[in-house]
Amino acid sequence: MKILSTSAMYKWEQATITSQNLVPADLMERAAGALFQAIQQYIGERQASFLILCGFGNNGGDGLAVGRMLHAAGHAVKIYLLKHTSYSAESQINQERLREIGIPIYTLTTESQLEFPKKSIIIDALFGYGLSRQLDNSWEELINQINTASNPVLSVDIPSGLYANKPTPLEAPIIQADITYTFACPKLSLLFPKYAAFTGNFQILDIGLDKNILDTLPTTYQYTQKECIQLLIHPLKKFSHKGTYGHTYIVGGRYGSIGAIILASKAALKAGCGLVTTYIPACGYSILQSAFPEAQVQTDPLETHISLFPEQLADYSAIGMGMGMGTHQDTENALRQLFERFKLMSETPTLLFDADAINILAKNPDWHTLLPSNSILTPHPKELERLIGSWEDDFEKIEKVRDWTIRYQQIVVVKGANSAIVLPDGSVHFNSTGNPGMATAGSGDVLSGIIASLLAQRYAPTEAALLGVYLHGLAGDIAAMSIHEKSITASDIVAHLSGAWQHISCEP
């Protein structure tokens, strides 16, 4: 699914109105209908009370229209309309519709003192994606009333005060939503961790915009969903054997951190490759053979850390390295020698770098040009900062990653909620699966094993990154159906990979 700029979103709406022979009020009614259905699903069968805050533009018009629908369904509604000198035409139409059925509209100003009945739900329909100016200090008191109320807050399209696709200062007045119901496609700010306190959980509502028009609108941002992922899956073959699905080589570990390799190796095999071989310090041999008998094990000459890499790496379909590896000088020297060997090889296995492999790369910027193109790097935020430098906000972070991937022709997975996969062509793909319970020790090791496995199964690096991140998040989501998010472990994610494959193998 495309993620559009505010100007492209507006073009999509206007072109849909033309192509479907609508008037703008018809599209607003359709959007309000989708919003009404989502709110009904949220509240269930009970009768509820709503306090609806409407702005002077079309976002406010959506609020007026959904207020009418909620009233018709038997809910109690109290509608406030922001005092203004000029309202959008669609807002005026919906104001008149409310008057015709006798629903009062109360005046709202930035000085208003609102009362929030204990069980009422606040609907924020003040400002939408078209906000062009930061809300000034005069809004602080009103928005603070909303944000400090104990009532749930549902925002229409985007929380009021938040820009859709450029940085918003955190000190600006911004409504803190529990749920954001966004129309047609995600807005970029909804996907960034900096704004999570304002956006809450978001839900995309289909309002019937013309998909053919969407295909003509350019963007470098995508939101990866099940339908996209299903197109990537390679079917199993009847006459296959363990060699058919590739041989994954998992490299890393040090004294005290062999568990990272166990997790990555188990995830690799569970993700579908035919064979897994691990390369670890000698201290981990008995541990790994006992904990994961399906793996073949090779050991470094040293007991405590990796000091060299074997010669026959070309025998493997894909290599994932760095998990629990440490940054000992011997390990750093071995990695440099490995890069020099890659330069002499006519063909190298596809590569994934995680954790300490990335930390070593970050210490040696001149090595970045030695990376084979289309390698995959999976840094967590601190590792990413070491690699590309610091950033002021999430927009700058993504731009810096984009610059790095284009310059070195690599793939970077920016791990976190809505992990972003940044490709060598500069496109950015945000993931739609996963939950907070996955922020747990070893989760990244599992992700690395999954992606390395897909590389071994001969998925193209771009496909392996997109599919691997999606599968990882989906396994965590399936785990959360039976395990509380607070209790999810990395091993639980591995255990539920089968369920993730089952889910994406079904029809949409």
N, C-alpha and C positions, 0 to 999 in steps of 0.2 A: 504494500500500500504506500502510495506517495505521501510525503509530508510537504505541504505547500507553504510558500511565503504568503503573507497577508494579501499582497496584490494578486497573486495567482489564485488564491482562494476566492477573492472577489470576482475575478474573471470567470471562474468555474460556475459560481452561482448565477451570474448575469447571463452567461452563455446557455446555461440550463433553462433559465426562464424563457429565453428565445426559442431554443430547440424543442421545448415541451409545450410551447404556446401557453405559458402561464402569465399571470400578473404577479408582481412581487409579493402581494399579500397571500397568494396561494402557496408560495414556497414557505412563507412564514408559518402558515397554518400546518403545513406538512411537518415542519421542524418542531412546532409545538406539540403536534400529535406524537411524534417519536419521543419527545421529552416527557410527555404525559405517561406514555406506556412505561418508560424507564422508571419514573417516579412511582407508578403503581406497583411495579415489581419490587422496588425498594421498600415500600411500606407494607406490602402484602395485602391481606384481606381487611385490615382494620380501617376505620374511619380516622382521618388525621386532620390536623390543623396546620395551616401554612401562613407564613408571613412572607410576602413576595415583594422584593425591592426592585423596582424597574427604572431604568435610565430613559433618556430621551430619544435614543436611537433604536436600531432594529433589535439589539439585544434586549432592550426594555420591552419592545413589541412582542418578542418571544415570551417574556415573563407575563405580560398582560394576557396573551392568548392561552398560555397553559393555566393561568389562574381561572379563566373562564371554564376550561375543560375540567379542572379539579372541582370547581363549584358544581358543575353539572353532574359530576360523579358522586356528589353528596358530601364532599369534604368542606371544612370551614376554611375560608380564605380571607385574608386581609391584605389588600393590595396598596402599596405605596408607589407613587410616581414622582420622580425627581422633578422639581420645579425648574422650568427652562423656558426660554423665549421661543424656541422652535423645536418641534417634534418631527420625527420622520413620518412620511405619509402612512406607512404601515402601522406605526404606533398610533396615529390618530384614528385609523380604521378600527383598531382593536380597543381603543378607549371608547369609541362610540358603541361598539358591540357590548361592552360591559355596561354602559349606561342603559342600553336598551333592555337589558334583563335585570336592571336594578341593583347591580353590584357597585358599591361605592368605591371611589378611588381617593385615597388620602394623599395629601401633599407631603413630599419629602424634601428636606433641605439638608445641607451639611451640619446645620445647627439642631436638627431634630433630636429629641430624646425619645428613643423607642422603648417599648415594653415588649418583652419576649415571654409569652406564656410558657410555663414549664415544659409542656409536651409538644410545643409547636415546632415546625421545621422551617428554617429560613431558606428561601430561594433567592440567590444572588443573580439578578439579571440587570445589573447596572451598566456594565461596560463589557463589550465583547472583544473579538480579535482585532477590531479596527482601531483600538485605542492608540492615539498618536502622540499624546503628551502624558508625562508622568503626573499622577494625581498630586496636587500641592498640599501644603500643610493643613489647609482648611478641611481636608477630608479625614484627618487623623482621628478626631473625636468620634465621628460616626462609625468609621471602620473599626475603631477600637471597641465600640459597643458591641459590634457583631462578633469580633474575634474573641472577646472575653465572655460572651454568653455561653451557657452550657448547651444550647440547642445545636442540633446538627445543621450544617450549612451545605446546601447543594448549589454549585455554581453552574451557570448556563454558558457553555462553550469554553470559557476560561475564567478563572477568578478575577474579579474586577480589580483593576490597578496593575495587573501583570501584563507586560508586553508579550505578544505571541512569538515573535522571532527575533528579538534582540534583548540585550541585558536589561534587567530592571534592578535598580539599586534596592538592596534589602531594607534600607531605612525608609523607603517610600511606603505610603499607605497601600496595603494589599490585603484583600480578603483572604482568610484562611479557610479553604473549603475542606469538607470531609470527602466529598465526591464531586468531581467535575464531569459534567455531561457535555462532551465536545462533539460538534457536528461534522460528519463526513470523513474527516481524517484528523490525526493528532496534530496539535500545535506544538512547535518545537520546544517551547518552555516547559511543557508538561512532561518532557522526557529527561529533564536535567535534575540531578540531585540537589542543586542549590535551591530549587524552588519547591521541593517536595512538601515542605511545611505549609505551603499555600495551596497546592494542587490536590493533595490527598490522593485517593485512587481516582483514575479517570476511566471513563467508558465512552467508546465511540458509537455515535448514533447515526445510522444510515438514514438520510433524508431524501434519497432518490435522485441525487445529482447525476448528470449524464456521464457515464463511464467513458464514452467515446471522446468526450471533450477532455476528460482527465488525461487520457493518453497523449494529448497534444501539449500538455503543460509541462515545461521543463523543471526539474528539481534535482539536487544532488543528495536529497535525504529520502530514505525509505523506512517503513515500519514493517518488520518481518512478521508475518502471520502464518497460520497453518497452511493456507492455500498456496502460498509461495513455496513453503518448505516441501510440500508433497511433490512438487514438480522436480525436485532435486534427487529424490530417492532412487537408488539403484535396486532393481528387483533381484531377489535371490534366484540362483540358477539350479535346475534340477540336478544336473550332472556336475556337481562342484565338490571340492575337497578343501582342506584347511589352507592349502596354498592359493586357492582361488581368491581369497579375501584378504590377502596381504599379510606381511610380517612386520609388526611394529617393534621398534627398538626404543626402550625407555631408559634414559640415562640420568643418573643423579644420586641423591642421598649422600649422607655423611654420618659420622658417628652421632647417634642420638636422633637422626632424622630419616630413618629408613622407611618409616610409615608413609611418607609422601610418595615413595616409589611403589609401595604396595597399593595404595589407593589409585594412582595413575595407571598401573598395570592392570588391576582388576577392572577399572573403567574401560580401558582399551579393549579388553577381551569381551566385556559385556556389550560394548558398542558395536561389535560385529567383526573385528578382524580375525583372521584364522590362527595367527601365532603371535605370541609376545615373548620377547627376550629382554631381560633387564641387564643393565651394566651398573654395578654398584661397588663401593668400597668393600673389602673382604670382610669387614665386621658384620655386614648385613646378610651374608650368605645363608646361614642357618635360619635366620628370621624369615627371609623371603621364601625359602624353600618350604618352610613350615606353614607360613600364612597364606601362600598362594601357589599351590602345587602345579597349577596349570602353566605357570611361567617357566621358561628356561632362564638360567641365571649365569651371568658372566661376572667376574670380579676384577677389580683393579689390583695391581700388586701391593698397594698400600692398604692398611687396615682401616684408616679413619676418614680418608677423603679420596677423591678422584685425582689422579696425577697424570693420566694419559688416556687417549682414546684408541680402541682397537683399529687395526688396519683395514679389516674387511667390512667397512660400513656400507659399501655399495651393494652388499648382499641383502640389505633390508629395504622394504618399500617406503618406510617413513621413520623419522627419528623425532622423538620428543625429549627435550633435555632441560635440566635446570631445577627440577623439583627437589627441594631439600638439599641441594648440591653444595651450598656454601660458596665462599669467595676466597678460599685459600690461594696463596700465590701459585702453588703447584697446579691448582685447578684452572686458574687464569691462564697460566702458560700453556696448559694442555689445550684450552679452547683456542688460543691464538694459533697453535700448531695445526689444529683441526681446520681452521679457516684457510690456512695456507695450503693444506691438502685439497680442500674443496676447489681451489683455484686451478689445480692441476688435473682435476677429474673432468672427463667429458660429460658426465651426467651424475648429479648428486641426488640422493634420496630427498624427498620433500621433508621440510624441517619445521619444527615448532620449538620456540624458545620461551621458557617460563622462568619466573622467580629469579634465582641467582644467576642463571645464564643472562638474563636481562640486566641484572645489577652489574655484572662484569662488563657487558656491552656499554652500559652507561658510564662506567669508569674510563672507557677507552673509545671516545667518539671517532677516532680515526679507523676503528674496525668496522664502522657501519657500512662502509663501501665494500667490505669483504663478504657481507651476507649474501648468500645466493638469493636471487630475486624470488618474490612470492613466498618467502618464508613467513611464518605466522608467529607473532609475538603476543603474549597474553599477560600484560602487566596489571597488577593492582595499582591503585592511585599513587602510592609512594614510589613504586618502581617506575611508573610512567613519568612522574615528575623528575626522577633521576635521569631518565632517558631523554626527555625533550625540554626540560626546564619547567619553571613554575608558570602559573597562569592566574589571571585576575578573576575570571568567571568561566562558566562551563562553555560558553560560546567560544571564548579564546582557546580553551583547552582543545576543543574539537578542531579548530582551525590550525593549531600547532601540530596536532597529530596528523591532520590532513597534509600539511606541508611536508612532514617527515615521511609519510608513506609515499607521497608522489616523488620526493627527492630520491629515496632509496629503493623504491619499487617493492615495498613490503606490505604486509597485512597486519594491522594492529587491532586487537580486541581490547577495547577499553572496558574493563570489568566493573560491574556494579549493577544497580537496578537499571533495567532497560539498557543492558550492555550495548555499546556501539562498536560495530565492526567497520573499520575504516580501510578502504581498498586502495590499491595503487592508482586507480583512475580518479581518486578524490571523492568517490561516493561514500556515503555514510549510511549504514543500515542499523537501525535500533531494533533490539530484540523485544518481543512481547511476552515472553514467559519468565517465570522465576518469582520468588517471594523473599521477604526479609529473613526467613529462617535459614536461607542458604548462605547467609553471612556467618560462616562457621569454619573452623580450622579444617583444612584439607579439601574444601570445596573447589578451590582453584586447581589443585592437583588432579581432581576428578575431571574437570573441564579439559585440562591438557591431555589427559589420557584419551578422552573421547575424540578430540580433534585429531590427535595423532593416529588413532585407529581409523578414522575416516580417510585421512591422507593415505594410509596403507591400503585401504580398500579402493584406491584410485579415484576418489573424489578429487576434483580440481581444488586447489587451495582455497579459492573463494567459496566454493560449495561447502568444503569441509568446515570452514570458519562459521558460515551462516547456519548450517545444519547442526554443527556441534554445540554452538551456543544455545540454539533453540532446544535441542534434546536435553541438554544439561538443565536448563530452566524448567522444562516440562517435567522432567523426572522429579525435580524438587517440588513442583506444584502437585504432582500425583502423591508424593510422599506426605505432603501437608493435608491430604484428604483423610489420612488415618493417624498421622503423628502431629502433635501441636508444633507450630512453627518454631517455638522456643526450643524444642527437643530434637529437631532435625540434625543429623550428623552427615558427614561426607559419605559414610558407608551407606546411609539410607538413600542417598542420591544414586549411588551405584546400584543398589538393590531395586530401584524403581525405574531403571533404564528400559527394562523389558516393557513395562507399562507405557513408557513414552513412545517406544517404537510401535507398540500396538495402537496407540492413539493416532499417530500420524499416518499409519498404514490404512486407517479407516477412511471412509468417504467424508468430505467436509461437512 
